[in-house]
């Protein structure tokens, strides 16, 4: 079964897309119910690891993009919050 072998892969070895897809499968499985408590807990723990891995991928991508913006070019939401007047 492919999902079983993928589930045994360390999260750090997965691409963002593979980790995200496995996480989505885990969420759907948990939402469908009917699992034994131990199996549900194991899936939940795997999901937590995958979510953290995905977040680190996204943080790295954010870090690659943000330096290109340069100082003073932030016109996004919250930009006006920087005024302390």
C-alpha positions as CSV (number, residue, x, y, z in Angstrom):
1,X,0.0,0.0,0.0
2,X,1.6,3.3,-1.1
3,X,0.3,5.5,1.7
4,X,1.7,3.1,4.3
5,X,5.2,3.2,2.8
6,X,5.0,7.0,2.4
7,X,3.9,7.3,6.0
8,X,7.1,5.6,7.1
9,X,9.2,8.2,5.2
10,X,10.8,10.7,7.6
11,X,8.9,14.0,7.1
12,X,12.2,15.9,6.4
13,X,12.7,13.7,3.3
14,X,9.4,14.8,1.8
15,X,8.8,17.7,-0.6
16,X,6.3,20.3,0.5
17,X,3.8,18.9,-1.9
18,X,4.2,15.3,-0.7
19,X,4.0,16.3,2.9
20,X,0.9,18.5,2.2
21,X,-0.8,15.7,0.3
22,X,-0.1,13.1,3.1
23,X,-1.4,15.6,5.7
24,X,-4.6,16.1,3.7
25,X,-5.1,12.3,3.6
26,X,-4.5,12.0,7.3
27,X,-7.1,14.8,8.0
28,X,-9.7,13.1,5.8
29,X,-9.0,9.8,7.4
30,X,-9.4,11.2,10.9
31,X,-12.5,13.1,10.0
32,X,-14.1,10.0,8.6
33,X,-13.8,8.4,12.0
34,X,-14.0,4.7,12.8
35,X,-10.4,4.2,13.8
36,X,-9.1,2.7,17.0
37,X,-7.8,5.2,19.5
38,X,-4.2,4.2,19.0
39,X,-4.4,4.4,15.3
40,X,-6.0,7.9,15.5
41,X,-3.3,9.1,17.9
42,X,-0.6,7.8,15.6
43,X,-2.1,9.6,12.6
44,X,-2.6,12.8,14.6
45,X,1.1,12.7,15.7
46,X,2.2,12.1,12.1
47,X,0.0,15.0,11.0
48,X,1.6,17.3,13.6
49,X,5.1,16.4,12.2
50,X,3.9,16.9,8.6
51,X,2.3,20.3,9.5
52,X,5.5,21.5,11.1
53,X,7.5,20.4,8.1
54,X,5.1,22.2,5.7
55,X,5.4,25.3,7.9
56,X,9.2,25.2,7.7
57,X,9.0,24.9,3.9
58,X,6.7,27.9,3.8
59,X,8.9,30.0,6.1
60,X,11.9,29.3,3.9
61,X,9.9,30.3,0.8
62,X,8.8,33.5,2.6
63,X,12.4,34.3,3.6
64,X,13.5,33.9,0.0
65,X,10.8,36.3,-1.2
66,X,10.8,39.0,1.5
67,X,14.4,40.3,1.0
68,X,13.4,41.3,-2.6
69,X,10.8,43.7,-1.3
70,X,13.3,46.1,0.2
71,X,12.8,48.5,3.1
72,X,9.9,50.9,2.8
73,X,8.1,49.0,0.1
74,X,5.5,47.3,2.3
75,X,2.1,48.6,1.2
76,X,0.3,45.5,2.4
77,X,-2.2,45.2,5.3
78,X,-0.9,46.5,8.6
79,X,1.6,48.9,7.0
80,X,-0.2,51.8,8.5
81,X,0.2,50.2,12.0
82,X,3.9,51.1,12.0
83,X,3.1,54.8,12.6
84,X,3.6,55.7,16.3
85,X,2.2,59.2,16.1
